[in-house]
Amino acid sequence: MIREIVFAESGAEAHRMERHFHHDLHTLQDRLGEMAGRVETALSKALEALSRRDRALAREVVDEDIAIDRIELEVERRCLDFLGLQQPVARDLRFLVASIRVSNYLERMGDHAVNLAQSAQKLASLPPGKGMTEVAAMGERTMRMLRDAVSAWLGHDAPLAKRVCESDAEIDTLKAQIFAKFSSQMVHDPETVPQSLELVLASRNLERVADLATNVAEETIFVAEARVIKHHADEIPEKASGPGPAGR
């Protein structure tokens, strides 16, 4: 009878600890959601500052980046605590490992938003010129990729994550078109060089944000389906164990 009571109490305690663990995982996901929201705000402000050549708005992006950096450190610490103390397995383990990487991707997106804001500040000191249309269009598509990647991560939506990965090629094409246009413009009109260089740099930062959004989408698939698709790893056959005849 005493043994049965002990087993019942042990089971209740284990159940309580499991509920507490998963509550903490949900809290971690909420913090990542907040971090992603700040990144989206920073990128949106950076693009608007770039379009309007608004120095004040560009400075706000730097403030957002400080908050983003702090959340990344918090997320990493929480994940390491979970891994060291809870010894999670299966999906929970994949989620924690992926969360560390996702927080890093988001932090780097914040850095690229700062780079865009710095370009906006430099453009503010130059005479008005043309060429923002293409960069603005690329920025809009990049924002859409970011939002979809975050939605996929927060909603554990692998099909949406796959669509994000497929859309990255469109961003690469836009960047190539912008580079070709402004390279030609700089050759034919040297006076446009300062502005053209900043817009080319802006397109490069947007392309990096899109790449990082793709990385977030890949982590979503890793957690949801236990598949690594980065560098098409799921298409690479495993090497046979042991040397073959030619290896002797």
TORPALUM-682933 format. One record per residue: x, y, z of N, C-alpha, C, O, CB in turn; residue in one letter. Coordinates in steps of 0.02 Angstrom, whole numbers, plus 50000, padded with zeros to 5 digits. Glycine has a CB too. Example, Ala and Ser with C-alpha at 12.3 -4.5 7.8 and 13.67 -1.06 7.14 Angstrom:
<atoms>
506604971650390506154977550390506604983550390507124983450423505654977650452A;506424988850354506844994750357506455000250394506705005750402507044997050286S;
</atoms>
This chain:
<atoms>
500424994050000500005000050000500445006350000500315011149963499535000050061M;500965006250043501415011950046501765012949979501855018549955501925011050102I;501965007149949502305007549885501855010649832502085014649791502535000649862R;501215008849832500735011649783500665019249793500615022949745500055008249790E;500655021449856500595028549869501215032249844501155037649815500495029849945I;501795029349856502425032449833502425032949757502615038149730503035028449857V;502215027549723502195027649650501715032949625501855036449576501985020749622F;501125033649658500635038549638500905045649646500815049949603499985037749678A;501245046849703501525053449714502085054949665502145060649642501795053949786E;502485049849649503025050849600502745052549531502995056749495503475044649595S;502195048949514501875050249450501575057149446501625060549394501345045149436G;501275059349500500985066049502501525071349496501435076449462500575067149567A;502085070249530502635075049527502935075349457503105080749432503185073149578E;503005069549425503265069349357502805073049309503025076649264503365062049334A;502145072049319501655075449276501685083049287501635086849239500945072849291H;501765085149350501815092249365502435095349332502405100749304501825093449441R;502995091749337503615094249307503565094649231503825099249200504205089749327M;503215089749201503135089849128502705095749106502865099049057502805083249105E;502165097149144501745102849128502135109449135502065113949094501125103049173R;502545109849187502955115749198503455116649141503575122249117503325115349266H;503745111149119504235111349064503925113949001504205118248967504535104349052F;503325111348983503015113448921502745120648926502705124148876502445108648902H;502555122648987502365129648996502965134148982502885139348950502095130849068H;503545132249005504155136148993504335136148919504575141248894504735133249034D;504205130648884504325130548811503875135548775504095138948729504225123448784L;503245135848796502775140648766503015147848780502965152148737502055139548794H;503265149048841503525155648857504115157448813504185163148790503735156048931T;504545152548800505115153648756504875155348686505145159848654505565147348754L;504375151748662504095153248595503805160248592503865163748542503565148048577Q;503485162348647503215169148649503765174348644503685179448611502815170148715D;504325173148677504885177848674505165178148603505355183548579505435175848723R;505205172548569505425172548500504935176348456505125179748409505505165348474L;504285175648471503785179448434503865186848444503785190748397503085177248455G;504015188848506504125195948520504755198448483504755203948455504205197148596E;505265194348484505885196148449505755197048374505995201848344506435190748460M;505385192348345505225192748274504815199048259504915202248207504835186548252A;504355200848304503965206948294504395213148294504275217848256503435207448348G;504895213248338505355218948340505785219348276505915224748251505805218548402R;505985213548252506365213348189505945216048132506175219948091506605206148174V;505315213848129504875216248076504775223848081504775227348030504185212748080E;504695226448142504625233648152505255237348129505225242448096504475235148225T;505835234548148506475237748130506565237948055506775243048027507065234048163A;506405232348021506485232147949505985236847914506165240247866506375224947923L;505375237147940504875241647911505095248947918505035252847871504195240547945S;505335250747978505575257547988506175259147944506235264647917505755258648062K;506625254247936507225255347895507035256547822507315260947789507705249347900A;506555252747798506335253647728505985260347718506085263647667505875247847707L;505585262247768505245268847762505755274447766505705279447730504715269547818E;506255273747811506775278747817507175279347752507375284747732507245277147876A;507285273647720507645273547657507255277147603507525281047564507795266347635L;506605275747601506175278747550506105286347560506105290147512505485275547551S;506045288447623505935295547639506575299347655506575305347664505455296247697R;507135295647659507775298547680507695302047747507875307847755508045303447626R;507415298247794507215301047859507725298947912507745293247933506495298547879D;508135303847933508655302447982508365300348050508615295748082509105308547991R;507845303748072507555302348138507275295248141507375291748190506995307448154A;506935293248088506655286448086507215281348083507165275948113506185285648025L;507745282948048508315278348044508615277248113508835271748129508855281147996A;508635282448154508915281748222508495277248265508755273948310508985288648255R;507845277048253507405272648291507565265248279507465261048323506675274048274E;507825263748220507995256848203508555254348249508565248648270508215256248129V;509025258748264509575256948310509315255248379509545250448410510095262648314V;508825258948402508515257548468508175250748468508225247048516508005263048486D;507835249048413507515242548408508045236948410507935231648440507105242048343E;508615238248379509135233048375509415231448444509585225648457509705235248329D;509455236348488509695235148556509235230248592509465225648626509745241748595I;508585231248585508095226748616508135219748586508075214748622507375229548609A;508235219348521508295212948487508895209048513508845203048526508345213848411I;509455212448521510065209248547509945206348617510175200848633510645214248548D;509595210048659509465207748727509035201448728509165196848766509125213248768R;508525201248685508095195348683508485189348658508385183748682507475196648639I;508925190348610509325184648585509725181548642509745175448648509805186948528E;510045185648683510435183048739509995179248788510185174048814510805188748774L;509395181948800508925178648846508705171848819508695166948856508315183048859E;508525171648755508295165448724508855160148726508725154348742508075166648651V;509455162248709510015157448710510135154748780510245148748788510655160748684E;510105159148830510205156848899509665151948920509815146848950510215162748947R;509035153548903508485149048922508565142248888508465137048920507815152148902R;508745142248825508825135948788509375131748818509305125648826508965137248714C;509935134848835510495131148864510305128348933510515122848950511115135648870L;509915132148971509675129649035509235123549026509295118549061509285135149073D;508775123948977508345118148962508755112048944508645106548969507855119848906F;509235113048899509635107448875510055104448931510155098348934510095109748818L;510305108648976510735106049030510355102949087510605098249118511155111549056G;509745105449102509385103249161508825098249147508675093949188509105109049196L;508495098949088507905094949074508045088749030507665083949030507395099249040Q;508595088848994508775083448949508185081448903507965075748904509005077248989Q;507935086148863507365084748819507555080048763508145079148747507085091248789P;507055076848734507165072148678506675073748622506205077548630507085064748702V;506795070648565506355070848507506185078048487506635082248480505705066948522A;505535079548478505325086048453505535091748499505735097148475504575086148444R;505485090748565505685096048612506425097748604506615103548606505535093948684D;506835092648594507555093848584507665097648519508065102348517507935087148583L;507325095648466507395099148402507175106348408507495110848381506995095548347R;506635107548445506385114348454506895118748489506995124548469505725114248492F;507205116248541507685120248579508305121748537508555127348537507875116748644L;508555116648503509145117748460508975122848406509365127448392509385111148429V;508395122048374508185126648321508065133648348508195138548313507555123948286A;507815134148409507665140748438508295144848446508295150948434507315140048505S;508845141748466509475145248471509675148148403509885153848397510035140648498I;509595143948351509795146248284509315151548259509535156448229509795140248235R;508665150848271508175155748248508305162548281508265167748248507455153348263V;508455162448346508595168848380509205172248349509225178348344508695167648456S;509695168248329510285171048297510115173948228510355179348210510835165748290N;509695170348190509495172848124509115179548132509225184248094509045167648087Y;508665179848181508285185948192508735191748213508645197348191507745184848246L;509225190248256509695195448277510085198148217510195204248212510175192848330E;510285193848172510655196048113510205200148066510445204748033510945189948076R;509565198348063509095202448023509065209548052509035214448014508395199248022M;509065209948118509065216548150509685220548130509655226548120509025215848225G;510255217148126510875220448105510815223148034511045228648019511475215648111D;510505219147990510425221447921509935227247917510005231647874510185215647876H;509435227347961508975233147963509365239447983509235244847956508385231848014A;509845238748029510265244348048510685246647989510755252647977510725242448107V;510945241947950511325243747890510895247747841511135252647812511605237447856N;510275245647833509815249347789509695256347816509665261147778509145245547782L;509615256947882509505263447913510115268047902510035274047891509355262747988A;510705265147905511315269047894511345271447821511565277047808511935264847911Q;511115267247775511085269447705510585275147697510705279847659510885263647659S;510025274747734509535280147732509835286747756509705292047727508915278347775A;510245286347809510555292447835511055295447784511105301547777510905290947901Q;511415291147750511885293547700511525296647640511735301747613512345287847677K;510975293347620510585296047564510285302847581510185307047537510035291047544L;510125303847645509825310147666510285316147653510045321747646509645309947740A;510925314847650511405320347638511565321247564511955325647546512045319047676S;511255317247521511375317647449510795321047414510235321047440511505310747420L;510905323847354510355326747316509835321447298510015315547290510625330147251P;509205323347292508685318547273508855315247207509125318347162507995321947269P;508685308847202508825305247140508295299947128507815299347165509515302047143G;508395296047075507925290747057508205283947076508795283347094507765290946981K;507785278947073508025272147083507735268547142507895262747153508745272247090G;507305271947183507035268647242506485263647226506335259347267506765273847289M;506195264147166505625259947150505805252547155505455248647186505365261447080T;506365250647123506575243647123506755241247193506575235747213507165242647076E;507115245547230507305243647298506695243047343506655238447385507805248847328V;506215247547334505595247247374505215240847359504935237747404505155253347360A;505185238847295504845232647276505195226547307504865221947330504815231947199A;505855226647306506235221247337506115221047412506055215747442506985221947321M;506085226947442505945227347514505265224547532505195221147583506005234547537G;504775226047491504095223547504504075215947501503765212747544503595226447453E;504415213047452504425205747446504815202547503504645197147527504725203647378R;505355205847524505755203347579505345203347644505375198647683506395207447588T;504965208747655504535209147714504025203547714503875200647766504175215947716M;503755202047655503265196647650503585189947668503285185847703502965196347579R;504195188847644504555182647662504665182147737504575176847766505225182347625M;504865187747767504985187747839504345186047877504355181947922505265194647861L;503805189347859503165188047894502955180847886502735177647934502615192747868R;503015178147826502815171147814503265166347852503025161347879502835169547739D;503915167747854504375163347889504215163247964504225157947996505105165647878A;504075169147992503905169548063503235166048077503165162548126503875176948086V;502745167148033502095163848041502175156248039501855152648077501605166247987S;502605153847993502725146647988503035144048052502845138748077503175145147927A;503535147648078503875145548139503395145348198503355140348234504465150148154W;503025150748208502575151148265501985146348260501735143848310502315158248273L;501775144848198501205140348187501405133248171500975129148156500775143048133G;502055131748173502305124948156502035122848087501835117148078502085119848210H;502045127548040501735126547974502275124747923502565129247892501335132847952D;502405118347914502935116147867502765117947795503225120047759503045108747874A;502145117047771501995118847701502135126247686502415127847633501265117347685P;501955130747732502105137847722502855138947723503115142947684501765142047777L;503215135547766503935136147769504255134147702504735137247680504225131947827A;503995128947672504265126747607504155132047553504575133047510503945120047586K;503585135447557503455140747507503925146547517504135149747469502725143247513R;504095147947580504585153247593505255151547561505575155747529504675154347669V;505465145347569506105143147540506095143847464506595145747434506255135847560C;505535142247434505485142547361505495149747335505705150947278504845139147337E;505275154547376505225161547353505895165147358505955170847334504705165247394S;506395162047388507045165447395507365166947328507725171847321507515161147437D;507245162647278507545163747212507305170247181507675173547144507365157847165A;506685172247195506415178547169506815184547195506955189247159505665179347186E;506995184247259507385189647289508075190047257508335195447244507445188647365I;508375184247245509035184147213509015187347143509465190947123509295176847208D;508475185947107508385188947040508325196447044508625200047004507775185947005T;507925198947092507845206147100508505209547118508655214847092507315207547155L;508895206347161509535209247179509995209747118510325214847108509875205047234K;509995204547077510415204547017510195210046969510615213346938510385197746981A;509545211046963509285216346918509485223246943509685227646904508515215846912Q;509435224247009509625230747038510365232047029510575237547012509435231047113I;510775226947040511495227647032511665229546960512075233946948511855221247053F;511345226146912511485227446841511285234546823511645238046787511125222446796A;510695236846847510455243446831510915248846857511115253346820509755244446858K;511095248446921511495253746951512225253446931512575258546930511445253447026F;512475247546913513155247146887513205250946821513685254546809513355239746877S;512705249946778512685253446714512605260946725512915264946690512125250646670S;512185262746773512055269846786512685273346810512825279046791511495270646838Q;513065269946852513685273046878514205274046823514585278846824513985268646933M;514215269446774514685270046719514505276046675514945279746654514695263546677V;513855276846661513635282046615513535288846648513535293946613512995279946582H;513455288946713513345295346748513705295146815513405293346866512575296746757D;514345296946816514745296546878514455300446936514585298746994515435299046865P;514055305546923513765309446978513285305347020513145307147077513415315646950E;513025299946992512545295847029512885290447072512555286647106512065292446981T;513555290247070513915284847104513745284347179513585278947202514665285747096V;513775289847218513635289147290512935286147305512875281647346513685295947323P;512425288747270511755286147282511695278947258511405274747292511235290547246Q;511965277447198511915270747170512245265547215511985260047223512225270547101S;512815267347244513165262647288512745261047350512715255347372513835265547310L;512415266047377511995264947436511395260447419511195256247459511745271547465E;511105261447360510525257347341510735250247325510365245547339510175260447280L;511325249347296511585242547285511705239147352511545233247362512235242647243V;511995242947398512115240247465511465238447500511415233347535512515245247508L;510945242647490510295241247520510015234747492509725230747529509815247047506A;510095233647427509835227447396510205221347424509915216047432509905227747320S;510845222147438511235216647466510995215047537510935209147555511985218447468R;510845220247576510585218947644509895215647642509755211347682510545225447683N;509485217747595508825214547588508895207247567508515202947591508395218347537L;509365205847523509475198947502509685194647561509485188847567509995198547446E;510115197447606510325193747665509745192547713509695187247743510885197447700R;509305197447720508705196447762508285190747734508045186547771508285202947767V;508205190647668507815185247637508155178447648507805173447660507735186547561A;508815178247644509175171947657509045169647729508945163647741509925172847645D;509065174347775508955172547846508235170447859508115166047900509145178447891L;507765173647824507065171447829506995164247804506615160247832506595176147789A;507365162647751507365155747725507645151047777507405145447785507785155347660T;508165153247813508455149047866507945147647921507905142047946509065152447896N;507545152747939507025151747989506515146547964506305142148001506665158448006V;506335147047900505875142247871506165135147872505805130347885505705144247799A;506805134647859507135128047861507115125047931507035119047940507855128547836E;507195129347982507165126948051506465124548068506375119848107507395132448100E;505955127848040505265125648051505165118548025504855114448059504775130448016T;505425117147967505375110447937505765105447979505545099747988505625110447864I;506345107448004506745103048046506355101048109506365095148128507405106548066F;506025105848141505645104348202505025100148186504885095248220505435110748237V;504665102148134504015098848119504095091948089503705087448104503625103148071A;504605091048046504665084748008505305080948022505425075647993504625086247935E;505725083548067506365080248083506785079248020507125074048012506245073448117A;506765084247976507155083947914507595090047908507375095647923506695083347852R;508205089047886508665094547873508675095747798508895091447760509385093147901V;508435101647777508415103047705508925108347685508985110047626507705105247684I;509285110947734509795115947719510325112947673510555107347685510125118747783K;510515116547622510985114147571510725107747538511115103647513511685112847602H;510055106847538509745100847510510025094547542510135089447509509855100647434H;510145094847608510435089147643510005082947638510255077347640510565090947715A;509335083947633508895078147630508945074447563508685068947556508185080147642D;509275077547514509355074347449510025070847442510145067447392509265079447393E;510465071647492511135068847488511125061847518510965061047577511655073247524I;511285056547479511275049847507511825049047560512365051847554511365044647452P;511665045047612512155043747663512725039447636512615035047595511835040347723E;513335040947660513905036947639513865030047670513655029247727514555040447658K;514075025247631514085018447658514595017947714515135020847710514235013247603A;514415014247767514875013547823515415008647803515285003347773514505011247887S;516035010347821516595005947806516865007147737516485009447694516394998747812G;517495005747725517805006947660517575001947608517454996147624518555006647666P;517505004247547517334999747491517964996647464518504997647491516955003547436G;517904992847410518484989447381519034994347362519624992747369518284985447321P;518825000547337519335005247314519695008547372520225011547363519015010547270A;519405007947433519705011347490520235007147525520525009447574519175013247539G;520355001147502520824996747536521524997947511521994994747534520644989547526R;
</atoms>
